[in-house]
Amino acid sequence: MVGRGISVQGTIQDAERLVVEGTVESSLINASELQIAQGGVFKGEVEVEDAELAGTIDGTLTVRGSLTIRSTGRLLGKAKCRRLKVEDGGQVTGQLEMITTPAAPQAAPAPAAQPAPPRPASAG
């Protein structure tokens, strides 16, 4: 947790859950969950499973699961997500791309193994 009035710069990796109430400038974060509280600011590149924005993200955001932008949330820059929810008043400025996973191709069922034809007996 980065509390109000605290500013952090650098790389954050493998956090289970990161809550930002202050300011974070990071090159990359790999976390399960990111929560930017109202008044919190994240600048940089971030990749997470799920994210909730009540504050501001300025940079590149990749969310493999759900992105929720609350009424006070602002997303500036580029974002990719699988699911998106924006409350009335939430702002998105920049590029937004939805992650779509193509359906796995249906493999044709393998033909049932058939017994080998009988071999003629050889005389000899």
N, C-alpha and C positions, 0 to 999 in steps of 0.2 A: 504494500500500500504506500502510495506517495501522497502524503497529507497536504492540506492547504498550506500555501506559503513555501513549500519545498520545491526545489528545482533539481532535476536529475538529468545528467547527460551521460551518454555512453551506450553500451550494448547490454540489453537484458535478454537472457535466454532461459528457456525451459521453465517459465513461471507457471504454476498451476492456475492462479487467478491474479490478475493485476488490476488494482483499483487506483485510478489517478484522480486526485482532487487538486493537485498542484500542477506542475509543468514537467513534462518528460520530453527530452530530445534524444531519440534513439535511432540507430541505424537499422536494427532488426530485433524483433521480439518473437519468440515462438512460445505461445502460451495456449492454454485451454480456453481461458475466458478473459476478456478485456472489458473493463467498465470505466468509462470516463464520466465522472460525476459533474454536475452542473458547476461551471467555473473552472473545471479541469481542462488542460490542454495537452495534447500529444502531437509532437512534430516529428516526422520521419517516416520510416517504413515499418509496417507491422503485419504479422501473419498470425492469425488466431483461429480457433475453432468457432467461438461465438463472441459477439461484441454488442455492447449496449452503450450508446452515446447520449449523454445528457449535456456533455460539454462539447469540446471541439477537437477534431482530428484534422491536421494539416499535413498531407503527404500521400503515401500509398498504403492502402489498407486491403488485405486479403482475408476474407472470412470464409472458411470452409463450410460453415453451418449458417446460423442465423445472425443477421445484422438488424438491430433495432435502433432507430434514431428517435429519441424522445422529443417532445415539443420544444425543448431548449437546446437540442443537439444540432451541431453543425459539422458537416463533412466537406472538407475542401481538398481538392486534388483528385486522385484516382482511387477507385474502389472496385473490388470484385467480391461477390457474395453469392451464395446458393439461394438463400431466402432473405427477403427484405421486408421490413415493416417501418413505415415512417408515420409518426404521429402528426396531427395537425400542428403546424408551426415549425416542425423539423425542417432543416435546410440541407440541400445537397447542391454543391457548386463544383462542377468539374465533370469527370468522366465516371460513369457507373456501368459496370458490366456484370451480367448475371452468369454464374457458373452453371453450365449445363453438362451433365455427364451423359454421353451417348449410351443408349441401352446396349448391353452386351449382345453381340450377335448370337442368334440362336444357332447352335451347332446342330447339324443334321444328325439324327441318331445313327450310330454305327450299325452296319448290317450285322445281323446275328451270325455268329460263327457257324459255319456249316462243316460237317465232317468231310474229310478228304475222300474223294472217290476211291473205291477199292482198286488195288493194283492187280493186274493179271499175274497169276503165278507163273514163274519162269521155270521151264524144264531144263534141267541141266545137270 
